[in-house]
Amino acid sequence: MIAASTMNALIFFALLCFVSAEALEEGFRVTPVDDTVIQAVVRVAEQLYNAEVNSKHYYIAKTILKAESYYYGDADYYIDVLFAEASCGKPPKPNVLCVVNDDSRQKKVRVNAHVSDDGEVETCTFKRIR
């Protein structure tokens, strides 16, 4: 026969495992920067960033520095991106290559994007970081 304290410990352990598994499905997590969803969010964010930034030059998302996400049906993404000034103007022409030169102006930006469960970027905000 199992003692009551041992039974309580086993029940607590089982509950802890269940809650931990649920937390992995929904909740906050660090996300690899090469994740395909992160890459897609950054492509949309690049277009929206260029629509907001007051510059005659187009900015390209040169490097994704860090990515975090929070899932709860919809998803919130917190992505640190290094944007670099490209050689082309805004809006870029379809047949013109936009390249980043070695001496291009760069900005570190935190992208906060809310993506609905059907994959639409509903809101996207930007904040300069150091």
DODOMI-613625 format. One record per residue (C-alpha): residue number from 1; residue in three letters; x, y, z. Coordinates in Angstrom, 2 decimals. Example, Ala and Ser with C-alpha at 12.3 -4.5 7.8 and 13.67 -1.06 7.14 Angstrom:
<atoms>
<atom 1,'ALA',<12.30,-4.50,7.80>>
<atom 2,'SER',<13.67,-1.06,7.14>>
</atoms>
This chain:
<atoms>
<atom 1,'MET',<0.00,0.00,0.00>>
<atom 2,'ILE',<1.29,3.47,-0.92>>
<atom 3,'ALA',<1.45,6.04,1.86>>
<atom 4,'ALA',<-0.71,9.17,1.49>>
<atom 5,'SER',<2.32,11.47,1.30>>
<atom 6,'THR',<3.85,9.36,-1.47>>
<atom 7,'MET',<0.53,9.35,-3.34>>
<atom 8,'ASN',<0.28,13.14,-3.00>>
<atom 9,'ALA',<3.84,13.49,-4.29>>
<atom 10,'LEU',<3.03,11.31,-7.32>>
<atom 11,'ILE',<-0.14,13.28,-8.06>>
<atom 12,'PHE',<1.78,16.56,-7.74>>
<atom 13,'PHE',<4.50,15.25,-10.08>>
<atom 14,'ALA',<1.92,14.13,-12.68>>
<atom 15,'LEU',<0.17,17.52,-12.48>>
<atom 16,'LEU',<3.50,19.33,-12.84>>
<atom 17,'CYS',<4.33,17.29,-15.96>>
<atom 18,'PHE',<0.91,18.06,-17.45>>
<atom 19,'VAL',<1.23,21.81,-16.77>>
<atom 20,'SER',<4.77,21.84,-18.19>>
<atom 21,'ALA',<3.58,20.15,-21.39>>
<atom 22,'GLU',<0.77,22.70,-21.74>>
<atom 23,'ALA',<3.26,25.56,-21.18>>
<atom 24,'LEU',<5.38,24.27,-24.06>>
<atom 25,'GLU',<2.42,24.41,-26.44>>
<atom 26,'GLU',<1.16,27.82,-25.35>>
<atom 27,'GLY',<3.29,30.54,-23.82>>
<atom 28,'PHE',<6.54,32.43,-24.17>>
<atom 29,'ARG',<9.55,30.90,-25.88>>
<atom 30,'VAL',<12.85,31.80,-27.46>>
<atom 31,'THR',<12.59,31.01,-31.16>>
<atom 32,'PRO',<15.47,30.23,-33.54>>
<atom 33,'VAL',<16.20,33.15,-35.86>>
<atom 34,'ASP',<16.17,30.82,-38.87>>
<atom 35,'ASP',<12.61,29.65,-38.11>>
<atom 36,'THR',<10.48,29.98,-41.26>>
<atom 37,'VAL',<7.71,31.87,-39.45>>
<atom 38,'ILE',<10.22,34.34,-37.99>>
<atom 39,'GLN',<11.68,34.85,-41.48>>
<atom 40,'ALA',<8.20,35.48,-42.91>>
<atom 41,'VAL',<7.30,37.96,-40.14>>
<atom 42,'VAL',<10.55,39.86,-40.78>>
<atom 43,'ARG',<9.80,40.07,-44.53>>
<atom 44,'VAL',<6.44,41.70,-43.76>>
<atom 45,'ALA',<8.02,43.88,-41.05>>
<atom 46,'GLU',<10.65,45.11,-43.53>>
<atom 47,'GLN',<7.93,46.44,-45.83>>
<atom 48,'LEU',<6.03,48.05,-42.95>>
<atom 49,'TYR',<9.22,49.54,-41.48>>
<atom 50,'ASN',<10.03,51.20,-44.80>>
<atom 51,'ALA',<6.52,52.63,-44.97>>
<atom 52,'GLU',<7.04,54.23,-41.53>>
<atom 53,'VAL',<10.67,55.34,-41.56>>
<atom 54,'ASN',<11.39,58.83,-42.83>>
<atom 55,'SER',<14.17,58.11,-45.30>>
<atom 56,'LYS',<14.66,58.35,-49.03>>
<atom 57,'HIS',<16.55,55.03,-48.92>>
<atom 58,'TYR',<15.06,51.57,-48.55>>
<atom 59,'TYR',<16.11,49.57,-45.46>>
<atom 60,'ILE',<16.78,45.84,-45.73>>
<atom 61,'ALA',<16.54,43.43,-42.79>>
<atom 62,'LYS',<20.22,42.48,-42.83>>
<atom 63,'THR',<20.38,40.27,-39.73>>
<atom 64,'ILE',<17.89,38.81,-37.29>>
<atom 65,'LEU',<19.63,39.15,-33.94>>
<atom 66,'LYS',<17.13,37.53,-31.57>>
<atom 67,'ALA',<13.59,36.19,-31.75>>
<atom 68,'GLU',<11.03,35.43,-29.07>>
<atom 69,'SER',<7.41,34.46,-29.43>>
<atom 70,'TYR',<4.32,34.08,-27.31>>
<atom 71,'TYR',<1.60,31.70,-28.46>>
<atom 72,'TYR',<-2.00,31.69,-27.25>>
<atom 73,'GLY',<-3.96,30.82,-30.40>>
<atom 74,'ASP',<-2.73,34.03,-32.02>>
<atom 75,'ALA',<0.97,34.83,-31.66>>
<atom 76,'ASP',<3.08,37.79,-30.63>>
<atom 77,'TYR',<6.63,38.04,-31.93>>
<atom 78,'TYR',<9.44,40.10,-30.43>>
<atom 79,'ILE',<12.27,40.16,-32.95>>
<atom 80,'ASP',<15.47,42.19,-32.80>>
<atom 81,'VAL',<16.54,43.06,-36.34>>
<atom 82,'LEU',<19.52,44.90,-37.78>>
<atom 83,'PHE',<18.15,47.02,-40.63>>
<atom 84,'ALA',<20.71,48.37,-43.10>>
<atom 85,'GLU',<20.29,51.19,-45.59>>
<atom 86,'ALA',<20.21,49.81,-49.13>>
<atom 87,'SER',<21.60,51.34,-52.31>>
<atom 88,'CYS',<18.13,51.79,-53.81>>
<atom 89,'GLY',<15.51,54.40,-53.10>>
<atom 90,'LYS',<11.94,54.01,-51.92>>
<atom 91,'PRO',<9.98,52.32,-53.20>>
<atom 92,'PRO',<12.48,49.91,-54.76>>
<atom 93,'LYS',<11.97,49.29,-58.46>>
<atom 94,'PRO',<11.23,45.66,-59.43>>
<atom 95,'ASN',<14.25,45.29,-61.74>>
<atom 96,'VAL',<16.81,47.13,-59.61>>
<atom 97,'LEU',<19.03,45.29,-57.14>>
<atom 98,'CYS',<18.95,46.65,-53.61>>
<atom 99,'VAL',<22.26,45.88,-51.96>>
<atom 100,'VAL',<23.74,46.78,-48.60>>
<atom 101,'ASN',<27.16,48.40,-48.82>>
<atom 102,'ASP',<29.83,47.84,-46.16>>
<atom 103,'ASP',<29.51,51.46,-45.02>>
<atom 104,'SER',<25.68,51.52,-44.99>>
<atom 105,'ARG',<23.86,53.14,-42.10>>
<atom 106,'GLN',<22.45,50.47,-39.77>>
<atom 107,'LYS',<19.75,50.52,-37.10>>
<atom 108,'LYS',<18.97,47.93,-34.44>>
<atom 109,'VAL',<15.21,47.71,-34.11>>
<atom 110,'ARG',<12.85,45.66,-31.94>>
<atom 111,'VAL',<9.92,44.47,-34.05>>
<atom 112,'ASN',<6.73,43.68,-32.12>>
<atom 113,'ALA',<4.30,41.86,-34.40>>
<atom 114,'HIS',<0.91,40.38,-33.63>>
<atom 115,'VAL',<-0.05,37.57,-35.99>>
<atom 116,'SER',<-3.56,36.13,-36.05>>
<atom 117,'ASP',<-4.11,32.39,-36.03>>
<atom 118,'ASP',<-4.83,32.56,-39.78>>
<atom 119,'GLY',<-1.36,34.04,-40.46>>
<atom 120,'GLU',<-2.15,37.74,-40.92>>
<atom 121,'VAL',<0.18,40.34,-39.40>>
<atom 122,'GLU',<-2.44,42.50,-37.68>>
<atom 123,'THR',<-0.13,44.97,-35.93>>
<atom 124,'CYS',<3.56,45.69,-36.20>>
<atom 125,'THR',<5.45,48.29,-34.18>>
<atom 126,'PHE',<9.10,49.29,-34.16>>
<atom 127,'LYS',<11.43,50.58,-31.45>>
<atom 128,'ARG',<15.11,51.49,-31.77>>
<atom 129,'ILE',<17.35,49.50,-29.44>>
<atom 130,'ARG',<21.01,49.69,-28.60>>
</atoms>
